[in-house]
Amino acid sequence: MLLSYPTRALVLATGIALAVAAPAQAEMMTGEQLRTVVIGQTLEARRFGQTLSMQFNTDGTVTITSPILNGTGTWELQGNTICTSGLRGNATRCMSFERVDDQTLRSSEGMTLRIAS
């Protein structure tokens, strides 16, 4: 079935508009970028309708504060990931991050975090 000229033009214009409007693919942050952007900062996320705050301190400790979970553990950079331990028992969890924009990160666990300070 052949599409009429106006229909083909509309389909082409729509495709071009979607391609231009699509956001660039965010890239995973390097270890050095994590050290510069995340360490010494407080990151905030909304989970289950509540605010979760994570502070990666320069002394290697990490603090999580929320209405349902509070804890302190340690962090270390391992390549391009930040690994935390002591927050949920002795389990070590490693996450990579991508930069969404100047104030927003997305973790490899799918959590969107805003740089609060």
Secondary structure, DSSP 8 states (H G I E B T S, - for coil): ----HHHHHHHHHHHHHHHHHS-----B--HHHHHHHTTT-EEEEEETTEEEEEEE-TTSEEEEE-SS-EEEEEEEEETTEEEEESSSTT-EEEE-EEEEETTEEEETTS-EEEE--
